[in-house]
Protein backbone atom coordinates (compact mmCIF):
# COMPACT_ATOMS: atom_id res chain seq x y z
CA UNK A 1 0.00 0.00 0.00
CA UNK A 2 1.27 3.47 -0.87
CA UNK A 3 0.39 6.70 0.85
CA UNK A 4 1.06 10.14 -0.58
CA UNK A 5 0.70 12.95 1.95
CA UNK A 6 -0.16 16.54 1.02
CA UNK A 7 2.11 19.35 2.09
CA UNK A 8 2.65 23.05 1.46
CA UNK A 9 5.76 24.11 -0.43
CA UNK A 10 7.80 26.57 1.65
CA UNK A 11 10.84 26.96 -0.59
CA UNK A 12 12.31 25.57 -3.80
CA UNK A 13 16.01 25.10 -4.47
CA UNK A 14 17.76 23.92 -7.64
CA UNK A 15 20.77 21.78 -6.77
CA UNK A 16 24.02 21.49 -8.76
CA UNK A 17 23.06 17.95 -9.81
CA UNK A 18 20.09 19.41 -11.73
CA UNK A 19 17.40 18.22 -9.30
CA UNK A 20 15.02 20.56 -7.49
CA UNK A 21 14.20 20.17 -3.81
CA UNK A 22 11.69 21.85 -1.58
CA UNK A 23 11.02 22.31 2.10
CA UNK A 24 7.46 21.04 2.56
CA UNK A 25 5.19 21.66 5.55
CA UNK A 26 3.06 18.63 6.44
CA UNK A 27 0.78 20.22 9.03
CA UNK A 28 3.64 21.48 11.19
CA UNK A 29 6.26 18.87 10.32
CA UNK A 30 8.73 20.22 7.79
CA UNK A 31 10.61 17.80 5.55
CA UNK A 32 12.63 17.99 2.36
CA UNK A 33 11.24 16.49 -0.84
CA UNK A 34 12.45 16.20 -4.40
CA UNK A 35 10.14 18.30 -6.60
CA UNK A 36 11.77 17.67 -9.97
CA UNK A 37 8.69 15.75 -11.18
CA UNK A 38 6.55 18.89 -10.74
CA UNK A 39 8.37 21.47 -12.90
CA UNK A 40 5.79 24.31 -12.71
CA UNK A 41 5.70 24.26 -8.91
CA UNK A 42 5.62 27.53 -6.95
CA UNK A 43 6.13 28.40 -3.32
CA UNK A 44 2.73 28.18 -1.61
CA UNK A 45 1.47 25.32 -3.79
CA UNK A 46 0.40 22.04 -2.21
CA UNK A 47 1.96 18.79 -3.41
CA UNK A 48 1.40 15.10 -2.81
CA UNK A 49 4.61 13.52 -1.52
CA UNK A 50 5.44 9.82 -1.45
CA UNK A 51 8.80 8.45 -0.29
CA UNK A 52 10.41 11.90 -0.47
CA UNK A 53 9.21 12.73 -3.99
CA UNK A 54 6.50 15.22 -4.91
CA UNK A 55 4.28 13.49 -7.44
CA UNK A 56 1.75 16.20 -8.33
CA UNK A 57 0.09 19.35 -7.08
CA UNK A 58 -3.17 19.17 -5.16
CA UNK A 59 -6.01 21.58 -4.48
CA UNK A 60 -5.37 23.53 -1.22
CA UNK A 61 -8.82 22.72 0.21
CA UNK A 62 -8.40 19.00 -0.46
CA UNK A 63 -4.91 19.09 1.04
CA UNK A 64 -6.25 20.73 4.20
CA UNK A 65 -9.08 18.20 4.51
CA UNK A 66 -6.62 15.33 4.17
CA UNK A 67 -4.25 16.81 6.75
CA UNK A 68 -7.16 17.26 9.18
CA UNK A 69 -8.22 13.63 8.68
CA UNK A 70 -4.66 12.42 9.29
CA UNK A 71 -4.53 14.49 12.49
CA UNK A 72 -7.83 12.98 13.65
CA UNK A 73 -6.56 9.47 12.89
CA UNK A 74 -3.43 10.15 14.94
CA UNK A 75 -5.51 11.41 17.88
CA UNK A 76 -7.74 8.31 17.72
CA UNK A 77 -4.70 6.03 17.66
CA UNK A 78 -3.24 7.80 20.70
CA UNK A 79 -6.54 7.50 22.57
CA UNK A 80 -6.82 3.80 21.70
CA UNK A 81 -3.31 3.27 23.04
CA UNK A 82 -4.22 5.00 26.32
CA UNK A 83 -7.44 2.94 26.63
CA UNK A 84 -5.60 -0.34 26.08
CA UNK A 85 -5.42 -2.38 29.33
BALOBA-1460 file (C-alpha; in Angstrom, 3 decimals):
// residues 85
<rec num="1" residu="x" x="0.000" y="0.000" z="0.000"/>
<rec num="2" residu="x" x="1.270" y="3.468" z="-0.866"/>
<rec num="3" residu="x" x="0.389" y="6.697" z="0.850"/>
<rec num="4" residu="x" x="1.056" y="10.135" z="-0.582"/>
<rec num="5" residu="x" x="0.703" y="12.949" z="1.953"/>
<rec num="6" residu="x" x="-0.161" y="16.536" z="1.016"/>
<rec num="7" residu="x" x="2.110" y="19.350" z="2.092"/>
<rec num="8" residu="x" x="2.646" y="23.053" z="1.462"/>
<rec num="9" residu="x" x="5.761" y="24.105" z="-0.434"/>
<rec num="10" residu="x" x="7.796" y="26.570" z="1.648"/>
<rec num="11" residu="x" x="10.845" y="26.961" z="-0.595"/>
<rec num="12" residu="x" x="12.314" y="25.569" z="-3.802"/>
<rec num="13" residu="x" x="16.011" y="25.100" z="-4.467"/>
<rec num="14" residu="x" x="17.755" y="23.924" z="-7.640"/>
<rec num="15" residu="x" x="20.765" y="21.780" z="-6.770"/>
<rec num="16" residu="x" x="24.018" y="21.487" z="-8.756"/>
<rec num="17" residu="x" x="23.058" y="17.945" z="-9.812"/>
<rec num="18" residu="x" x="20.090" y="19.411" z="-11.726"/>
<rec num="19" residu="x" x="17.398" y="18.220" z="-9.302"/>
<rec num="20" residu="x" x="15.019" y="20.562" z="-7.489"/>
<rec num="21" residu="x" x="14.201" y="20.169" z="-3.812"/>
<rec num="22" residu="x" x="11.690" y="21.851" z="-1.575"/>
<rec num="23" residu="x" x="11.022" y="22.314" z="2.101"/>
<rec num="24" residu="x" x="7.458" y="21.041" z="2.560"/>
<rec num="25" residu="x" x="5.192" y="21.656" z="5.550"/>
<rec num="26" residu="x" x="3.059" y="18.633" z="6.442"/>
<rec num="27" residu="x" x="0.781" y="20.221" z="9.032"/>
<rec num="28" residu="x" x="3.635" y="21.480" z="11.186"/>
<rec num="29" residu="x" x="6.261" y="18.874" z="10.321"/>
<rec num="30" residu="x" x="8.734" y="20.217" z="7.789"/>
<rec num="31" residu="x" x="10.609" y="17.804" z="5.550"/>
<rec num="32" residu="x" x="12.633" y="17.995" z="2.363"/>
<rec num="33" residu="x" x="11.237" y="16.495" z="-0.844"/>
<rec num="34" residu="x" x="12.451" y="16.204" z="-4.401"/>
<rec num="35" residu="x" x="10.145" y="18.296" z="-6.601"/>
<rec num="36" residu="x" x="11.768" y="17.667" z="-9.969"/>
<rec num="37" residu="x" x="8.692" y="15.748" z="-11.180"/>
<rec num="38" residu="x" x="6.549" y="18.888" z="-10.736"/>
<rec num="39" residu="x" x="8.370" y="21.469" z="-12.902"/>
<rec num="40" residu="x" x="5.788" y="24.314" z="-12.705"/>
<rec num="41" residu="x" x="5.698" y="24.261" z="-8.906"/>
<rec num="42" residu="x" x="5.625" y="27.531" z="-6.954"/>
<rec num="43" residu="x" x="6.128" y="28.403" z="-3.316"/>
<rec num="44" residu="x" x="2.735" y="28.180" z="-1.610"/>
<rec num="45" residu="x" x="1.467" y="25.317" z="-3.789"/>
<rec num="46" residu="x" x="0.400" y="22.037" z="-2.209"/>
<rec num="47" residu="x" x="1.963" y="18.793" z="-3.407"/>
<rec num="48" residu="x" x="1.396" y="15.097" z="-2.815"/>
<rec num="49" residu="x" x="4.610" y="13.523" z="-1.520"/>
<rec num="50" residu="x" x="5.445" y="9.821" z="-1.453"/>
<rec num="51" residu="x" x="8.805" y="8.454" z="-0.293"/>
<rec num="52" residu="x" x="10.414" y="11.896" z="-0.469"/>
<rec num="53" residu="x" x="9.212" y="12.726" z="-3.992"/>
<rec num="54" residu="x" x="6.504" y="15.222" z="-4.909"/>
<rec num="55" residu="x" x="4.276" y="13.493" z="-7.445"/>
<rec num="56" residu="x" x="1.748" y="16.195" z="-8.330"/>
<rec num="57" residu="x" x="0.092" y="19.351" z="-7.081"/>
<rec num="58" residu="x" x="-3.169" y="19.166" z="-5.162"/>
<rec num="59" residu="x" x="-6.011" y="21.578" z="-4.481"/>
<rec num="60" residu="x" x="-5.372" y="23.528" z="-1.218"/>
<rec num="61" residu="x" x="-8.824" y="22.721" z="0.215"/>
<rec num="62" residu="x" x="-8.400" y="18.997" z="-0.459"/>
<rec num="63" residu="x" x="-4.912" y="19.088" z="1.036"/>
<rec num="64" residu="x" x="-6.251" y="20.734" z="4.200"/>
<rec num="65" residu="x" x="-9.081" y="18.195" z="4.511"/>
<rec num="66" residu="x" x="-6.623" y="15.326" z="4.171"/>
<rec num="67" residu="x" x="-4.247" y="16.809" z="6.749"/>
<rec num="68" residu="x" x="-7.162" y="17.262" z="9.179"/>
<rec num="69" residu="x" x="-8.218" y="13.632" z="8.682"/>
<rec num="70" residu="x" x="-4.661" y="12.418" z="9.288"/>
<rec num="71" residu="x" x="-4.527" y="14.488" z="12.491"/>
<rec num="72" residu="x" x="-7.831" y="12.980" z="13.650"/>
<rec num="73" residu="x" x="-6.557" y="9.474" z="12.890"/>
<rec num="74" residu="x" x="-3.433" y="10.152" z="14.941"/>
<rec num="75" residu="x" x="-5.511" y="11.407" z="17.878"/>
<rec num="76" residu="x" x="-7.742" y="8.315" z="17.719"/>
<rec num="77" residu="x" x="-4.702" y="6.028" z="17.657"/>
<rec num="78" residu="x" x="-3.239" y="7.803" z="20.704"/>
<rec num="79" residu="x" x="-6.544" y="7.496" z="22.567"/>
<rec num="80" residu="x" x="-6.821" y="3.804" z="21.695"/>
<rec num="81" residu="x" x="-3.307" y="3.267" z="23.043"/>
<rec num="82" residu="x" x="-4.225" y="5.004" z="26.320"/>
<rec num="83" residu="x" x="-7.436" y="2.942" z="26.631"/>
<rec num="84" residu="x" x="-5.604" y="-0.343" z="26.079"/>
<rec num="85" residu="x" x="-5.425" y="-2.384" z="29.327"/>
